[in-house]
C-alpha cells in the first residue's frame, strides 16, 4: 500500500494511464505552451476582435477576462504558496515559471476564455476545452487534482464577473438613450 497522499496517487495513476498514451505528453506540452500566461487565449480574442468588428468590445472582454483570471490565480498562488507535486511516483514533464501550484493558472485562464469565447461563438467551448487542459496539467505532473479544479472554479467566477460588467454596461447604455 502506498504512503502517498490520495492526490499523489490520482496524479500517478493518470500519468501511468493517460500519460502513457502515444503523444499524450507532447500534446500536453503544446497545450501548456499555448496557455502560458493566457497568451494563446488573448491571441484568439485579438483575432476575434479584428474579424468581428461589431462585437469588438466583447472580444476585448474575453481577452481581459482570460488575462484577469490568470492574474488572479497568480495572486492566489503567492498567498497560498502550495508547492508543486514532488513525489518519486510523479514525473514532471514540463518546466514551469514558478514552484507554486494552487490554483492552476492554465485551468483558470482556459475556463474564463472558454466561457467568454464560447458565449460569443455559440460553441460549447467550456466542455470541449476545459477538461483537456485540466488533464494536461496532471499528465505533465505539475499540478494536483485540486489545483486544476480550483483553477476551473476561479476561471468560471472570473468569466461571471466579466459578464456582469458587460451586462451592467449594456443596461447603462440602454438607459442613456
N, C-alpha and C positions, 0 to 999 in steps of 0.2 A: 504494500500500500504506500502511495506517495505521501510525503510530508508537505508537498507544495500546496499552496492555497487553492481553493476551488477556481479562482480566476486564472491562476497559472495553469492549472490542469485543463481548463477550457481552451486557453490560448495554445498550449502544447498540442491538444487534440486537434484544433483547427489547422495548425501547422503540419501535423502528421497526416492529415487527410486532404483537405482542400489545398493546402500549401504544397503538396506533393504532385498535384495535377500538372501535366506538361504546360509550361508557360505561365503558371499562376504567379510566381514571384516576379517574372518580367512584367506582366500586366499590372500587378500591384505597384511595382516601382514606377511604371508610367503614370498610373493614377496619382501616385504620391507627388511626382514632379508637376503634373497638371494642377493639382490642388494646392501646391505650396504657396502660402501667404494669400490664398484665394485668387491668385493671378489668372488662372485659367478661366474662372467664372467671371472675373472682371473683363477679360478679353471677349468672352462670348457676349456679355451685356453691351460692350462697346460696339461690337458688330451689329447687335440688335438695334442700338440707338442710331447707328449710321444708316441702316437699311429701313427701319420702321420709324420714319420721322414723326408721324402723328403721335406716336407713343414714346417719344424720346425720353420724356421725363420718367416714365415708368421703367424703362430700361436702365436709366441712370439710378433709379431707386433700387433696382435689382443689384447693380454693381455696388452701390453704397451698402445695401443690406448684407451682401456677402462679405465685404471688407469689414463692416462694423461688427458682424458676427465673429469674424476672425480676431479682430482686436479685442472683443470682449473675452474670447477664450484665452487669449494671451494674458490678459489681466488676471483672470481666474487662475490660470496655471501658476502665476507668480505668487498668488495668495495661498493656494492650496499646497503647492510645492511637492506633489506626488512624483516620485522618481519613476522613470520608465521601467518596464519589466527587465529584471536581471536575475535570471534563473538558468541553471545549466540545461534545463529541458526546453528553453525558448531560444530560438535562433533569431538574431536581429539581422534583417536582410536589406536595410537601407540606412543611410546616415540621416541624422535629424539636426535641426538648428538649435535644439536645447535638450537638456536631460529631463525636462518636465513632461508629465504625461496626461494630467487631468485638467480639463477635458481634451478630447481630440479636436484640434483646430480644423483638421481636414473634414471630420464629420460635421463640425459646426458650420463652416462656410459652405460646404456642399449642400447641407439641408436648407440653409437660408436661400442659397441660389436656386436650388431645385424648386422650392415652394414659390419663390417670386417669378422665376422664369417660366415655370410650369403654368402659373396663372396667366402670364402674357401669351403663351403659345397654345394653351388649352391641352397640353400634353401631360400625362401622369408622371412627370419627372421625379417627384419625391419617391415614388415606388420603384422607378427604374434606376435612379442614380444613388440614392442614399444607402440602401443595403450593400451594394457592391463596394462603395467607398469605405463603409464601416468594416466590412470583411477584409478589405485590402490592408487596413491598418493592423489587423490581427495577423494576417498572413505574413506581414513584414515584421511582426514581433515588437512593434514599437508602442503598443497600447494594450491595456487591459480591456476586457469587455465593458466594464462600467465607464471607462473613458469615452468609448465611442457612443454608448447610449446617452451619456450626459451631453456629449457634443451635439448629437442629433436633437436632443431636447432644447438645448441652448439655441441652436440654429433655427428651430421652429419658432421659438419665442422671439428671436431677433426678426424673423420674417413677419411675425404678427405685429411687431412694433412698427415696422416699415409700412405695412398695410394700413394700420390705424392712422399713421401720419398722412398717408396718401388720401384716405377717406375723409379725414378732417379737412385737409386742403381742398378736396373736391366740394365738400359741403360749404366751406367758406366761400369758394369761388361762385357757387350757385347762389349763395346769399347776397353776394356783391352785385349780382345782375339786376 
